[in-house]
């Protein structure tokens, strides 16, 4: 959805090459800024350790280790402006570990933009947001809605969501 995303695994930033490390960092940044730029009234969440199937089923597989919130915050240095607000929360449940990343609905600053190109993952100054269950580059009408939200608009209807019964 626009406000919840499930990831089977933890974010992993280790890689054999510098290019692969940059790509993994960029994918994490894209996930966070897409949620942070999506107009909404409530927090958005990335749930780690849950496999999500196309038919809607969820499988709580767990993660093998917890990440450090400070390390995740640091991933945004020199890659994004402004820095989005989020927090990483570990959740041990029985024999399995899970975590979630909460991205509060904070429309006082933003939109959050990459300040560098990273391969095919991030485009400098592109506005990313959630389009249903997908992280996507916003088109012109979506950008207008995002900028209006950051300016204080409370109209959260997606573009093309018409309530006129004649339509």
C-alpha positions in Angstrom: 0.0 0.0 0.0 1.0 3.6 0.1 1.9 3.4 3.8 3.1 -0.2 4.4 5.9 -2.2 2.7 7.1 -5.7 3.6 10.7 -6.8 3.1 11.6 -10.5 3.6 15.2 -9.6 4.6 17.0 -6.9 6.5 18.7 -4.2 4.5 22.2 -5.4 3.7 24.9 -2.9 2.7 27.9 -5.3 2.4 29.0 -6.1 -1.1 32.1 -7.2 -3.0 32.2 -4.0 -5.2 31.8 -0.3 -4.5 29.1 -0.1 -7.2 27.1 -2.8 -5.5 27.5 -1.1 -2.1 26.2 2.2 -3.7 23.3 0.4 -5.3 22.2 -1.2 -2.0 22.5 2.2 -0.2 20.5 3.9 -3.0 17.7 1.2 -2.8 17.4 1.8 1.0 17.3 5.6 0.5 14.7 5.2 -2.3 12.5 3.1 0.0 12.6 5.7 2.8 12.2 8.9 0.7 9.3 7.3 -1.3 7.4 6.8 1.9 8.4 10.2 3.3 7.2 12.0 0.2 3.8 10.2 0.0 1.0 12.5 1.2 -0.8 10.9 4.2 -2.1 11.6 7.7 -0.4 8.7 9.5 3.0 7.2 9.8 4.2 4.8 7.0 6.1 1.6 7.8 8.6 -0.8 6.3 8.3 -4.2 8.0 11.4 -6.3 7.9 11.3 -10.1 8.2 7.9 -10.7 6.5 7.6 -12.4 3.1 4.7 -11.0 1.1 3.2 -13.1 -1.7 1.3 -11.8 -4.8 -1.9 -13.4 -3.5 -1.7 -11.2 -0.3 -0.5 -13.9 2.0 2.3 -13.0 4.5 4.9 -15.3 5.9 6.7 -14.1 9.1 10.2 -15.5 8.3 12.2 -13.2 10.7 15.5 -11.5 10.2 18.9 -12.8 11.4 20.3 -9.6 13.1 19.2 -6.2 14.1 20.6 -3.0 12.5 21.8 0.1 14.2 19.5 3.1 13.7 22.5 5.5 13.7 24.1 3.5 10.9 20.9 3.8 8.9 20.6 7.5 9.5 24.2 7.9 8.3 23.3 6.4 4.9 21.6 9.6 4.0 24.7 11.8 4.4 25.7 13.4 1.1 23.0 11.5 -0.7 19.7 13.2 0.1 18.4 16.6 1.0 16.7 17.3 3.3 17.2 14.3 5.6 13.9 12.5 6.2 12.8 11.6 9.7 12.5 7.9 10.5 13.3 5.4 13.2 14.3 1.8 13.2 12.7 -0.4 15.8 13.8 -4.0 16.6 10.9 -6.4 17.5 11.9 -9.8 19.0 8.9 -12.2 18.9 9.4 -15.6 20.3 12.2 -17.4 18.4 12.1 -14.9 15.5 13.3 -11.3 15.2 11.6 -8.6 13.2 12.0 -4.9 12.8 10.1 -2.0 11.4 11.1 1.4 10.1 8.6 4.1 11.0 8.4 7.2 8.7 6.2 9.8 10.4 3.8 11.9 8.4 5.7 15.1 8.7 4.8 17.6 6.0 6.7 20.5 7.4 9.9 19.8 5.4 10.4 18.2 2.0 10.1 16.9 -0.5 13.1 14.7 0.1 15.3 14.5 -3.0 18.4 12.5 -4.0 21.3 14.9 -4.6 23.3 12.3 -6.7 22.6 9.9 -9.5 23.2 6.3 -8.4 23.1 3.9 -11.4 19.5 3.2 -12.5 18.2 3.3 -8.9 18.2 7.1 -8.0 18.1 10.1 -10.2 19.3 13.4 -8.9 16.5 15.8 -7.9 13.8 13.3 -8.9 10.7 13.2 -6.6 10.0 9.6 -5.5 6.8 8.5 -3.8 4.6 5.4 -3.2 2.2 4.6 -5.9 0.1 1.8 -4.3 2.7 -0.9 -3.6 5.5 0.6 -5.8 8.2 3.1 -5.2 8.0 5.3 -8.3 9.2 8.6 -9.7 6.3 11.0 -9.5 4.8 12.3 -12.7 3.8 16.0 -13.0 0.3 15.7 -11.4 1.8 13.5 -8.6 4.6 16.1 -8.0 2.0 18.8 -7.7 0.1 16.9 -5.1 3.3 16.2 -3.2 4.4 19.8 -3.2 0.9 20.9 -2.1 1.0 18.5 0.8 4.4 19.9 1.9 2.8 23.4 1.7 0.0 22.2 4.0 -2.8 20.9 1.8 -4.9 18.2 3.5 -6.4 16.9 0.3 -4.9 13.4 0.3 -6.8 12.0 -2.7 -4.6 10.6 -5.4 -4.7 12.3 -8.8 -7.7 11.1 -10.7 -9.7 10.1 -7.6 -12.9 11.9 -8.4 -15.8 11.9 -6.0 -18.3 13.5 -8.5 -21.1 10.9 -9.0 -21.5 12.0 -12.6 -17.9 11.2 -13.3 
